[in-house]
């Protein structure tokens, strides 16, 4: 749908991008961020998303024809209860250094927001400290959600103590004892169940979709991660390393989890199971912890909105609350309740997609 609104600054033209413009966007993002994202990562993010191509807005300097800024959103699955909602995740927003702090952001946003579809689109984002400051300056701090509750589960206390500069001998003695105690506690809280089989998964198929809906749906806002999304988000990621597992009962997939492995740190990205099936939930969580431990990770991190249904279990297992710097943003002009934290279920899989 065309946009009639034009830039109020005659020096610049603001327009929607086409896939033909993606290469210029990639170069601009690399230049401004002073880093090189692999072309495979760009292609994955901008073109391979099963929900559609990246939706980008360009700011072009008329005198030189140079691309000086861009704002990119990526199609994202969003629902309110059973209702599917148009959704996007805000990503690469950059301005050439020579034009920063000159109102380019506002120019681009004015044109973008004039598009009729923007009023009904739920836009999520992960604003850093600088972005949160900018939102506050412009009176849009009410769109910020967080900080979200954040916790870490210690997996190898010996290595954690060494990292904190404990003497090697003391770290080994105390860490070994603490690791044994933690294992015993997990064995008590997460009772094994002989009829539940846990397997690593290399590909999600559509049979997982109904399980996702039944286990993850909330009365308000949530992000339904269907099979195509899960494959793209994790198993087809060109850079990051993820391990997916499924819990199988009577040859039927009854739960799944996804863990990101990043050097010596792990993050639980997805965890789907019926809360009332306590043995299955326990078996899946125990296997998930095992994946992180076998990968040599020292901790397993997790964060979610306060409404997350398994927070009580996670804390009982030993996930320890830590100071959180995890913020998200949600906005939609047609939905005034979308920016209220209590109306959302959000997990790590709904953040940090680059």
VOBA-1610 file (N, C-alpha, C; in pm, whole numbers, padded with zeros to 5 digits, always signed):
BEGIN
Unk+00085-00118+00000Unk+00000+00000+00000Unk+00089+00124+00000Unk+00065+00220-00093Unk+00152+00338-00101Unk+00135+00431+00017Unk+00236+00516+00039Unk+00234+00615+00146Unk+00235+00753+00082Unk+00138+00836+00117Unk+00129+00971+00060Unk+00218+01071+00132Unk+00250+01044+00258Unk+00328+01137+00339Unk+00472+01141+00289Unk+00528+01260+00276Unk+00667+01274+00234Unk+00747+01344+00343Unk+00879+01331+00335Unk+00967+01390+00435Unk+00951+01542+00437Unk+00944+01599+00556Unk+00932+01744+00570Unk+01067+01814+00556Unk+01174+01735+00549Unk+01307+01792+00526Unk+01344+01768+00380Unk+01354+01874+00300Unk+01378+01856+00156Unk+01513+01793+00122Unk+01602+01785+00221Unk+01732+01723+00194Unk+01724+01572+00179Unk+01615+01513+00230Unk+01609+01368+00238Unk+01480+01314+00177Unk+01492+01196+00121Unk+01376+01120+00076Unk+01363+00996+00164Unk+01243+00973+00215Unk+01217+00854+00297Unk+01120+00764+00221Unk+01157+00640+00204Unk+01071+00548+00128Unk+01088+00406+00178Unk+00992+00323+00141Unk+01002+00180+00174Unk+01108+00114+00087Unk+01175+00016+00145Unk+01278-00057+00071Unk+01216-00176-00002Unk+01286-00222-00102Unk+01255-00348-00168Unk+01374-00442-00146Unk+01358-00571-00171Unk+01473-00662-00155Unk+01594-00619-00237Unk+01572-00543-00343Unk+01683-00493-00423Unk+01775-00403-00340Unk+01719-00339-00238Unk+01797-00247-00153Unk+01870-00316-00038Unk+01847-00444-00017Unk+01899-00510+00103Unk+02051-00502+00111Unk+02121-00520+00000Unk+02268-00517+00005Unk+02319-00383+00056Unk+02256-00273+00014Unk+02297-00141+00062Unk+02269-00128+00212Unk+02158-00186+00255Unk+02126-00183+00398Unk+02231-00260+00477Unk+02269-00377+00427Unk+02371-00457+00497Unk+02501-00377+00514Unk+02542-00311+00406Unk+02667-00233+00411Unk+02655-00118+00511Unk+02539-00051+00513Unk+02520+00061+00604Unk+02523+00014+00750Unk+02455-00094+00779Unk+02453-00147+00916Unk+02594-00184+00960Unk+02669-00250+00874Unk+02808-00285+00909Unk+02891-00160+00936Unk+02871-00057+00854Unk+02949+00067+00870Unk+02919+00135+01002Unk+02791+00149+01035Unk+02753+00222+01156Unk+02788+00143+01281Unk+02764+00012+01279Unk+02793-00070+01397Unk+02940-00104+01409Unk+03019-00072+01305Unk+03163-00100+01305Unk+03191-00247+01333Unk+03111-00330+01271Unk+03129-00475+01285Unk+03078-00541+01159Unk+03115-00663+01138Unk+03073-00734+01019Unk+02985-00852+01057Unk+02856-00837+01034Unk+02766-00952+01043Unk+02784-01032+00915Unk+02792-01162+00924Unk+02814-01242+00804Unk+02698-01224+00707Unk+02727-01237+00578Unk+02619-01227+00479Unk+02516-01337+00499Unk+02562-01453+00545Unk+02468-01562+00572Unk+02369-01522+00681Unk+02419-01451+00783Unk+02331-01405+00891Unk+02232-01301+00840Unk+02279-01211+00754Unk+02187-01112+00695Unk+02079-01181+00611Unk+02120-01275+00528Unk+02023-01343+00442Unk+01921-01419+00525Unk+01968-01482+00631Unk+01878-01554+00721Unk+01777-01458+00783Unk+01821-01343+00829Unk+01735-01250+00900Unk+01641-01174+00807Unk+01691-01133+00691Unk+01613-01046+00603Unk+01528-01122+00500Unk+01575-01238+00456Unk+01506-01306+00346Unk+01443-01440+00384Unk+01502-01512+00480Unk+01461-01651+00504Unk+01350-01665+00607Unk+01315-01558+00678Unk+01209-01561+00778Unk+01081-01620+00718Unk+01027-01728+00773Unk+00907-01788+00715Unk+00785-01698+00720Unk+00790-01595+00805Unk+00678-01501+00812Unk+00684-01393+00705Unk+00797-01385+00633Unk+00807-01288+00525Unk+00936-01211+00527Unk+00956-01133+00420Unk+01077-01051+00405Unk+01080-00939+00509Unk+01201-00893+00539Unk+01217-00778+00627Unk+01144-00657+00568Unk+01087-00576+00657Unk+01014-00456+00617Unk+01099-00335+00657Unk+01154-00267+00559Unk+01254-00164+00587Unk+01214-00031+00527Unk+01257+00075+00595Unk+01240+00212+00548Unk+01377+00275+00531Unk+01394+00346+00421Unk+01522+00405+00387Unk+01515+00557+00393Unk+01625+00617+00434Unk+01641+00762+00425Unk+01759+00787+00331Unk+01732+00853+00219Unk+01833+00877+00116Unk+01858+01027+00106Unk+01985+01064+00105Unk+02022+01205+00087Unk+02005+01241-00060Unk+01920+01337-00087Unk+01887+01370-00226Unk+02009+01420-00305Unk+02094+01500-00244Unk+02206+01561-00316Unk+02309+01459-00363Unk+02330+01355-00282Unk+02434+01256-00314Unk+02378+01121-00357Unk+02251+01096-00326Unk+02194+00964-00352Unk+02239+00859-00253Unk+02310+00903-00147Unk+02364+00809-00049Unk+02257+00765+00049Unk+02257+00635+00080Unk+02170+00582+00186Unk+02231+00622+00319Unk+02159+00704+00397Unk+02217+00757+00520Unk+02152+00701+00645Unk+02037+00636+00632Unk+01970+00577+00749Unk+01873+00471+00702Unk+01846+00376+00790Unk+01744+00276+00761Unk+01683+00227+00892Unk+01563+00184+00882Unk+01491+00128+00997Unk+01425+00000+00950Unk+01457-00112+01015Unk+01411-00242+00967Unk+01329-00315+01073Unk+01218-00371+01030Unk+01134-00455+01114Unk+01123-00592+01049Unk+01113-00694+01133Unk+01106-00831+01083Unk+00972-00892+01123Unk+00900-00952+01029Unk+00770-01012+01063Unk+00783-01108+01180Unk+00687-01101+01272Unk+00698-01178+01397Unk+00561-01233+01435Unk+00556-01358+01482Unk+00426-01416+01520Unk+00376-01358+01652Unk+00258-01299+01651Unk+00198-01242+01770Unk+00051-01282+01774Unk+00001-01308+01894Unk-00139-01340+01912Unk-00190-01277+02040Unk-00320-01257+02046Unk-00388-01215+02169Unk-00492-01322+02197Unk-00460-01411+02291Unk-00546-01528+02311Unk-00545-01613+02185Unk-00662-01638+02128Unk-00675-01717+02005Unk-00665-01631+01879Unk-00659-01501+01895Unk-00660-01411+01780Unk-00519-01384+01730Unk-00494-01416+01604Unk-00364-01382+01545Unk-00361-01233+01514Unk-00248-01170+01543Unk-00231-01026+01529Unk-00110-01001+01439Unk-00119-00899+01355Unk-00005-00861+01274Unk+00108-00817+01367Unk+00227-00876+01349Unk+00337-00849+01440Unk+00469-00826+01369Unk+00555-00747+01431Unk+00690-00722+01380Unk+00786-00712+01498Unk+00914-00739+01468Unk+01020-00717+01567Unk+01113-00612+01510Unk+01135-00508+01588Unk+01220-00398+01544Unk+01366-00438+01554Unk+01440-00415+01446Unk+01579-00459+01445Unk+01676-00349+01409Unk+01739-00362+01295Unk+01848-00273+01256Unk+01796-00131+01228Unk+01830-00038+01317Unk+01798+00103+01298Unk+01929+00180+01310Unk+01977+00236+01199Unk+02108+00300+01198Unk+02103+00431+01120Unk+02190+00525+01160Unk+02208+00653+01093Unk+02358+00676+01078Unk+02399+00722+00962Unk+02541+00752+00944Unk+02589+00848+01053Unk+02709+00827+01104Unk+02759+00912+01214Unk+02751+01061+01185Unk+02777+01104+01062Unk+02778+01248+01031Unk+02640+01312+01040Unk+02535+01229+01045Unk+02399+01284+01050Unk+02325+01246+01179Unk+02396+01185+01270Unk+02330+01148+01396Unk+02297+01272+01478Unk+02190+01261+01558Unk+02139+01369+01644Unk+02095+01491+01562Unk+02042+01464+01443Unk+01991+01572+01358Unk+01845+01549+01318Unk+01776+01464+01395Unk+01633+01445+01371Unk+01598+01345+01263Unk+01696+01266+01216Unk+01669+01169+01110Unk+01570+01062+01157Unk+01586+01021+01284Unk+01495+00918+01338Unk+01351+00965+01327Unk+01326+01088+01368Unk+01189+01139+01366Unk+01136+01150+01223Unk+01222+01194+01130Unk+01181+01203+00991Unk+01136+01067+00938Unk+01216+00965+00966Unk+01184+00830+00917Unk+01058+00777+00983Unk+01048+00798+01114Unk+00933+00747+01189Unk+00802+00812+01143Unk+00805+00940+01113Unk+00685+01010+01068Unk+00632+00949+00938Unk+00721+00921+00845Unk+00678+00862+00719Unk+00631+00718+00740Unk+00710+00643+00816Unk+00671+00503+00842Unk+00535+00494+00908Unk+00510+00576+01009Unk+00385+00568+01084Unk+00265+00618+01005Unk+00291+00686+00893Unk+00179+00729+00809Unk+00120+00613+00730Unk+00192+00502+00725Unk+00139+00384+00655Unk+00019+00329+00732Unk-00095+00306+00665Unk-00217+00264+00735Unk-00201+00138+00819Unk-00114+00047+00776Unk-00100-00079+00848Unk-00031-00066+00982Unk+00040+00045+01005Unk+00115+00059+01130Unk+00024+00070+01252Unk-00094+00122+01236Unk-00184+00141+01351Unk-00229+00008+01411Unk-00235-00096+01329Unk-00285-00224+01379Unk-00175-00328+01399Unk-00050-00288+01379Unk+00063-00381+01391Unk+00126-00371+01529Unk+00141-00486+01596Unk+00212-00490+01723Unk+00361-00499+01693Unk+00435-00399+01738Unk+00580-00394+01714Unk+00653-00420+01844Unk+00732-00525+01846Unk+00817-00557+01960Unk+00959-00509+01933Unk+01032-00486+02038Unk+01171-00446+02024Unk+01249-00477+02150Unk+01381-00466+02140Unk+01469-00490+02255Unk+01558-00369+02272Unk+01506-00260+02328Unk+01583-00135+02335Unk+01700-00144+02432Unk+01817-00096+02387Unk+01931-00087+02478Unk+01918+00038+02564Unk+02016+00064+02648Unk+02008+00177+02741Unk+01993+00310+02666Unk+02067+00325+02555Unk+02059+00449+02478Unk+01920+00466+02418Unk+01865+00359+02365Unk+01731+00366+02305Unk+01625+00394+02410Unk+01641+00336+02529Unk+01544+00362+02635Unk+01549+00509+02677Unk+01669+00564+02679Unk+01682+00705+02711Unk+01613+00793+02608Unk+01627+00756+02480Unk+01563+00833+02374Unk+01412+00824+02384Unk+01362+00705+02419Unk+01217+00688+02434Unk+01163+00775+02548Unk+01239+00783+02656Unk+01196+00866+02768Unk+01195+01014+02731Unk+01296+01057+02655Unk+01304+01198+02615Unk+01186+01237+02528Unk+01135+01143+02449Unk+01024+01174+02358Unk+00889+01133+02416Unk+00886+01100+02547Unk+00760+01070+02613Unk+00699+00936+02580Unk+00781+00843+02531Unk+00728+00711+02495Unk+00779+00602+02588Unk+00817+00640+02709Unk+00866+00541+02805Unk+00758+00441+02846Unk+00632+00475+02822Unk+00523+00383+02859Unk+00518+00260+02769Unk+00599+00258+02661Unk+00602+00140+02575Unk+00709+00040+02618Unk+00788+00075+02719Unk+00897-00012+02765Unk+00843-00115+02864Unk+00880-00240+02843Unk+00844-00350+02933Unk+00971-00399+03002Unk+00969-00403+03135Unk+01085-00454+03205Unk+01135-00359+03312Unk+01249-00395+03374Unk+01330-00514+03342Unk+01257-00644+03376Unk+01273-00744+03288Unk+01209-00873+03310Unk+01284-00952+03417Unk+01211-01032+03494Unk+01278-01120+03590Unk+01383-01208+03521Unk+01501-01214+03579Unk+01614-01285+03521Unk+01675-01376+03627Unk+01713-01497+03586Unk+01771-01592+03683Unk+01876-01678+03615Unk+01970-01727+03695Unk+02071-01820+03646Unk+02073-01944+03735Unk+02089-02057+03671Unk+02109-02183+03742Unk+02256-02219+03737Unk+02325-02229+03852Unk+02466-02271+03849Unk+02476-02418+03809Unk+02568-02447+03718Unk+02586-02584+03671Unk+02718-02644+03716Unk+02821-02561+03722Unk+02953-02606+03767Unk+03006-02503+03865Unk+02980-02527+03992Unk+03016-02428+04094Unk+03167-02418+04110Unk+03239-02526+04083Unk+03385-02521+04088Unk+03439-02415+03992Unk+03392-02417+03868Unk+03438-02320+03769Unk+03391-02179+03802Unk+03271-02168+03860Unk+03222-02036+03898Unk+03312-01976+04006Unk+03352-02057+04103Unk+03440-02008+04209Unk+03578-01971+04154Unk+03627-02051+04060Unk+03757-02018+03999Unk+03748-01885+03923Unk+03636-01865+03855Unk+03616-01739+03783Unk+03617-01620+03878Unk+03573-01644+03999Unk+03570-01538+04100Unk+03700-01534+04181Unk+03802-01595+04127Unk+03939-01587+04183Unk+03956-01659+04315Unk+03875-01762+04341Unk+03899-01845+04459Unk+04028-01925+04436Unk+04100-01957+04543Unk+04215-02046+04530Unk+04172-02179+04467Unk+04256-02232+04379Unk+04219-02351+04303Unk+04176-02467+04395Unk+04252-02492+04501Unk+04219-02602+04589Unk+04085-02584+04658Unk+04064-02467+04713Unk+03937-02440+04782Unk+03819-02447+04685Unk+03840-02394+04563Unk+03732-02399+04464Unk+03697-02543+04429Unk+03800-02629+04419Unk+03774-02769+04384Unk+03699-02840+04496Unk+03742-02822+04619Unk+03679-02893+04731Unk+03535-02846+04752Unk+03517-02715+04764Unk+03384-02662+04791Unk+03294-02681+04669Unk+03349-02658+04549Unk+03269-02672+04427Unk+03223-02814+04405Unk+03309-02911+04428Unk+03271-03052+04410Unk+03157-03090+04504Unk+03169-03048+04630Unk+03063-03076+04727Unk+02933-03009+04687Unk+02942-02882+04642Unk+02822-02808+04603Unk+02759-02869+04478Unk+02841-02913+04382Unk+02787-02976+04262Unk+02714-03105+04296Unk+02769-03183+04387Unk+02703-03308+04428Unk+02570-03279+04497Unk+02570-03177+04583Unk+02446-03141+04651Unk+02340-03094+04552Unk+02384-03018+04451Unk+02291-02970+04349Unk+02233-03085+04269Unk+02317-03181+04234Unk+02268-03299+04161Unk+02166-03376+04243Unk+02193-03393+04371Unk+02098-03464+04457Unk+01965-03389+04465Unk+01974-03257+04474Unk+01852-03176+04481Unk+01771-03187+04352Unk+01840-03183+04239Unk+01769-03198+04112Unk+01703-03335+04102Unk+01772-03437+04152Unk+01713-03571+04150Unk+01587-03581+04234Unk+01583-03501+04340Unk+01464-03501+04427Unk+01350-03420+04368Unk+01382-03300+04319Unk+01277-03211+04267Unk+01229-03257+04130Unk+01320-03305+04047Unk+01287-03347+03911Unk+01293-03499+03904Unk+01189-03562+03953Unk+01188-03707+03961Unk+01190-03769+03822Unk+01273-03872+03800Unk+01275-03939+03669Unk+01147-04020+03648Unk+01109-04032+03523Unk+00989-04110+03487Unk+01026-04204+03374Unk+01009-04334+03397Unk+01055-04434+03302Unk+00985-04434+03169Unk+00860-04386+03164Unk+00785-04392+03038Unk+00803-04268+02952Unk+00890-04177+02993Unk+00915-04054+02918Unk+01051-04064+02851Unk+01052-04044+02720Unk+01176-04052+02644Unk+01215-03911+02597Unk+01339-03875+02617Unk+01389-03744+02575Unk+01484-03765+02458Unk+01459-03693+02349Unk+01544-03706+02231Unk+01582-03569+02177Unk+01702-03559+02121Unk+01740-03437+02051Unk+01663-03429+01920Unk+01625-03309+01882Unk+01544-03288+01763Unk+01624-03207+01662Unk+01627-03257+01539Unk+01698-03187+01432Unk+01605-03105+01343Unk+01475-03130+01353Unk+01379-03059+01269Unk+01242-03066+01335Unk+01176-02950+01346Unk+01039-02945+01395Unk+00944-02965+01278Unk+00844-03051+01296Unk+00741-03061+01192Unk+00610-03004+01245Unk+00510-02996+01159Unk+00386-02926+01191Unk+00309-02990+01306Unk+00342-03114+01341Unk+00272-03178+01452Unk+00301-03107+01584Unk+00406-03025+01587Unk+00441-02954+01710Unk+00350-02835+01734Unk+00281-02789+01630Unk+00206-02664+01639Unk+00093-02671+01741Unk+00017-02780+01740Unk-00094-02792+01834Unk-00043-02799+01978Unk+00071-02865+01997Unk+00131-02871+02130Unk+00170-02730+02176Unk+00229-02654+02088Unk+00267-02516+02121Unk+00145-02435+02163Unk+00039-02443+02085Unk-00081-02367+02118Unk-00139-02411+02251Unk-00151-02540+02272Unk-00213-02589+02394Unk-00131-02558+02518Unk+00003-02558+02505Unk+00090-02538+02622Unk+00123-02392+02647Unk+00124-02311+02542Unk+00178-02176+02555Unk+00074-02066+02552Unk-00047-02094+02506Unk-00146-01988+02489Unk-00177-01919+02621Unk-00198-01789+02613Unk-00238-01709+02729Unk-00360-01627+02690Unk-00436-01575+02788Unk-00553-01495+02754Unk-00519-01364+02684Unk-00398-01312+02708Unk-00359-01184+02648Unk-00255-01208+02540Unk-00145-01133+02541Unk-00051-01136+02429Unk+00059-01240+02449Unk+00092-01307+02339Unk+00198-01406+02339Unk+00246-01424+02196Unk+00352-01499+02178Unk+00411-01519+02045Unk+00407-01668+02010Unk+00314-01710+01926Unk+00302-01853+01892Unk+00413-01898+01797Unk+00507-01973+01849Unk+00621-02020+01772Unk+00587-02154+01707Unk+00546-02150+01582Unk+00511-02272+01511Unk+00636-02336+01452Unk+00618-02454+01391Unk+00732-02535+01348Unk+00824-02458+01253Unk+00767-02391+01153Unk+00851-02318+01057Unk+00933-02210+01126Unk+00871-02143+01222Unk+00943-02040+01297Unk+01054-02103+01381Unk+01024-02210+01453Unk+01123-02274+01539Unk+01243-02323+01458Unk+01217-02381+01342Unk+01327-02427+01257Unk+01415-02310+01213Unk+01349-02203+01166Unk+01424-02086+01120Unk+01497-02019+01236Unk+01426-01997+01345Unk+01481-01921+01459Unk+01602-01989+01520Unk+01601-02123+01523Unk+01706-02196+01594Unk+01786-02290+01504Unk+01721-02388+01446Unk+01793-02496+01380Unk+01853-02456+01247Unk+01806-02346+01190Unk+01863-02297+01065Unk+01949-02172+01085Unk+01973-02136+01210Unk+02052-02015+01235Unk+02195-02035+01186Unk+02247-01941+01108Unk+02379-01964+01047Unk+02497-01941+01140Unk+02474-01883+01258Unk+02585-01848+01346Unk+02571-01910+01484Unk+02460-01887+01549Unk+02443-01932+01687Unk+02420-02083+01695Unk+02450-02139+01811Unk+02437-02282+01833Unk+02321-02311+01929Unk+02226-02393+01885Unk+02109-02427+01965Unk+02091-02579+01968Unk+02039-02627+02078Unk+02005-02770+02091Unk+01858-02778+02129Unk+01781-02849+02047Unk+01638-02871+02074Unk+01617-03014+02120Unk+01531-03029+02219Unk+01496-03162+02269Unk+01345-03174+02278Unk+01296-03297+02263Unk+01154-03324+02279Unk+01135-03434+02382Unk+01023-03425+02454Unk+00982-03530+02548Unk+00873-03612+02480Unk+00894-03743+02473Unk+00802-03831+02402Unk+00738-03929+02499Unk+00606-03936+02493Unk+00529-04031+02573Unk+00438-04110+02479Unk+00450-04242+02481Unk+00370-04328+02392Unk+00383-04283+02247Unk+00506-04257+02205Unk+00538-04217+02068Unk+00477-04084+02027Unk+00437-04003+02123Unk+00380-03872+02094Unk+00465-03765+02160Unk+00499-03661+02083Unk+00575-03549+02137Unk+00485-03471+02233Unk+00529-03461+02359Unk+00446-03400+02462Unk+00511-03279+02527Unk+00628-03239+02479Unk+00696-03122+02531Unk+00825-03101+02454Unk+00877-02979+02460Unk+01005-02952+02394Unk+01075-02835+02461Unk+01206-02829+02441Unk+01286-02717+02491Unk+01395-02686+02390Unk+01446-02563+02396Unk+01558-02522+02312Unk+01656-02446+02399Unk+01783-02483+02390Unk+01890-02419+02467Unk+01992-02359+02371Unk+02031-02236+02399Unk+02141-02175+02323Unk+02271-02201+02397Unk+02370-02249+02324Unk+02503-02273+02381Unk+02597-02166+02328Unk+02654-02087+02420Unk+02742-01978+02382Unk+02865-01982+02471Unk+02970-02047+02419Unk+03093-02066+02495Unk+03062-02142+02624Unk+03084-02081+02740Unk+03059-02150+02866Unk+02925-02110+02928Unk+02842-02044+02850Unk+02713-01999+02901Unk+02601-02058+02817Unk+02491-02087+02880Unk+02374-02139+02811Unk+02252-02057+02850Unk+02157-02048+02757Unk+02032-01978+02783Unk+01917-02066+02739Unk+01820-02081+02825Unk+01699-02158+02790Unk+01608-02067+02710Unk+01589-02099+02581Unk+01514-02013+02491Unk+01366-02048+02486Unk+01336-02178+02486Unk+01198-02226+02474Unk+01176-02340+02574Unk+01055-02344+02629Unk+01021-02456+02717Unk+00869-02470+02712Unk+00821-02576+02649Unk+00678-02596+02629Unk+00636-02733+02681Unk+00545-02734+02776Unk+00490-02858+02831Unk+00367-02821+02913Unk+00281-02919+02936Unk+00163-02894+03017Unk+00201-02889+03165Unk+00172-02779+03236Unk+00212-02768+03377Unk+00158-02879+03464Unk+00039-02930+03433Unk-00021-03033+03517Unk+00047-03169+03502Unk+00126-03187+03398Unk+00198-03314+03379Unk+00336-03300+03444Unk+00337-03307+03576Unk+00456-03270+03653Unk+00576-03360+03624Unk+00554-03489+03608Unk+00666-03579+03581Unk+00729-03548+03447Unk+00646-03519+03348Unk+00699-03487+03215Unk+00776-03355+03220Unk+00719-03255+03286Unk+00787-03126+03299Unk+00922-03143+03366Unk+00924-03222+03474Unk+01049-03246+03546Unk+01152-03317+03461Unk+01107-03418+03386Unk+01200-03493+03301Unk+01258-03404+03191Unk+01173-03319+03133Unk+01220-03230+03027Unk+01318-03126+03082Unk+01288-03069+03197Unk+01378-02970+03254Unk+01510-03034+03295Unk+01504-03153+03349Unk+01628-03222+03389Unk+01715-03250+03267Unk+01654-03292+03156Unk+01730-03318+03034Unk+01784-03188+02975Unk+01708-03081+02987Unk+01752-02951+02938Unk+01875-02903+03014Unk+01872-02918+03145Unk+01988-02883+03228Unk+02107-02969+03188Unk+02080-03097+03159Unk+02186-03188+03119Unk+02255-03146+02991Unk+02178-03094+02895Unk+02237-03046+02769Unk+02338-02936+02795Unk+02299-02841+02879Unk+02389-02729+02909Unk+02513-02778+02983Unk+02495-02869+03076Unk+02608-02919+03153Unk+02704-02999+03063Unk+02649-03083+02975Unk+02733-03163+02887Unk+02810-03077+02788Unk+02757-02958+02758Unk+02826-02867+02667Unk+02937-02790+02740Unk+02954-02816+02870Unk+03059-02750+02946Unk+03023-02612+02996Unk+02893-02581+02995Unk+02849-02449+03040Unk+02852-02440+03193Unk+02885-02322+03242Unk+02893-02301+03387Unk+02757-02262+03445Unk+02673-02199+03364Unk+02542-02155+03411Unk+02439-02174+03301Unk+02311-02178+03342Unk+02198-02180+03249Unk+02109-02061+03284Unk+02097-01966+03191Unk+02022-01843+03217Unk+01880-01855+03162Unk+01792-01776+03222Unk+01654-01769+03174Unk+01592-01638+03218Unk+01504-01584+03136Unk+01424-01468+03176Unk+01288-01477+03108Unk+01191-01414+03169Unk+01055-01416+03117Unk+00972-01312+03190Unk+00860-01279+03134Unk+00767-01191+03203Unk+00719-01259+03332Unk+00673-01182+03431Unk+00636-01241+03561Unk+00526-01346+03552Unk+00444-01343+03446Unk+00334-01438+03435Unk+00377-01578+03392Unk+00507-01597+03362Unk+00555-01727+03313Unk+00514-01838+03408Unk+00450-01940+03354Unk+00385-02043+03436Unk+00481-02135+03510Unk+00608-02138+03471Unk+00702-02229+03537Unk+00802-02159+03628Unk+00779-02031+03656Unk+00875-01960+03741Unk+00892-02031+03877Unk+00783-02077+03936Unk+00793-02141+04068Unk+00881-02266+04062Unk+00862-02347+03959Unk+00943-02468+03945Unk+01090-02433+03923Unk+01116-02339+03834Unk+01254-02303+03804Unk+01327-02256+03930Unk+01260-02176+04010Unk+01322-02127+04133Unk+01343-02239+04233Unk+01252-02334+04237Unk+01268-02446+04331Unk+01384-02536+04291Unk+01417-02538+04162Unk+01529-02619+04113Unk+01662-02553+04146Unk+01663-02421+04161Unk+01788-02353+04194Unk+01822-02235+04105Unk+01731-02195+04016Unk+01753-02073+03939Unk+01752-01955+04035Unk+01860-01880+04038Unk+01877-01771+04133Unk+01854-01637+04064Unk+01768-01555+04122Unk+01739-01425+04066Unk+01862-01336+04064Unk+01879-01263+03957Unk+01991-01170+03942Unk+01938-01035+03893Unk+02018-00931+03913Unk+01979-00801+03861Unk+01960-00811+03710Unk+01850-00757+03664Unk+01814-00774+03524Unk+01837-00646+03445Unk+01892-00664+03325Unk+01903-00556+03227Unk+01826-00594+03101Unk+01726-00681+03119Unk+01647-00729+03007Unk+01523-00643+02993Unk+01517-00570+02882Unk+01400-00486+02854Unk+01345-00521+02716Unk+01216-00510+02703Unk+01152-00521+02573Unk+01063-00399+02554Unk+01014-00385+02434Unk+00924-00275+02404Unk+00808-00330+02322Unk+00689-00281+02349Unk+00571-00323+02272Unk+00484-00201+02247Unk+00443-00183+02122Unk+00355-00071+02089Unk+00259-00111+01978Unk+00141-00053+01980Unk+00042-00070+01875Unk-00066+00036+01898Unk-00076+00136+01811Unk-00172+00244+01834Unk-00315+00198+01855Unk-00357+00090+01789Unk-00495+00043+01802Unk-00518-00043+01926Unk-00412-00073+02002Unk-00424-00161+02119Unk-00354-00093+02237Unk-00431-00020+02315Unk-00370+00058+02422Unk-00316-00028+02535Unk-00359-00155+02543Unk-00314-00243+02651Unk-00188-00320+02615Unk-00135-00301+02495Unk-00025-00386+02448Unk+00107-00355+02518Unk+00120-00238+02579Unk+00245-00201+02643Unk+00248-00233+02792Unk+00147-00303+02841Unk+00141-00337+02983Unk+00204-00474+03005Unk+00306-00477+03089Unk+00383-00600+03111Unk+00296-00717+03154Unk+00197-00691+03237Unk+00112-00799+03288Unk+00029-00864+03178Unk+00023-00803+03061Unk-00056-00858+02951Unk+00027-00944+02856Unk+00152-00972+02891Unk+00240-01044+02800Unk+00299-01170+02861Unk+00320-01269+02776Unk+00409-01381+02805Unk+00521-01376+02702Unk+00642-01346+02749Unk+00758-01334+02661Unk+00874-01411+02721Unk+00948-01482+02636Unk+01062-01563+02677Unk+01186-01520+02600Unk+01303-01577+02629Unk+01424-01541+02553Unk+01409-01559+02402Unk+01326-01653+02359Unk+01305-01672+02216Unk+01239-01555+02147Unk+01191-01458+02225Unk+01127-01340+02169Unk+01217-01217+02181Unk+01346-01240+02184Unk+01443-01130+02195Unk+01575-01174+02131Unk+01656-01076+02094Unk+01793-01104+02053Unk+01797-01195+01930Unk+01735-01149+01821Unk+01724-01235+01705Unk+01839-01220+01606Unk+01924-01117+01626Unk+02030-01093+01527Unk+02137-01198+01531
//
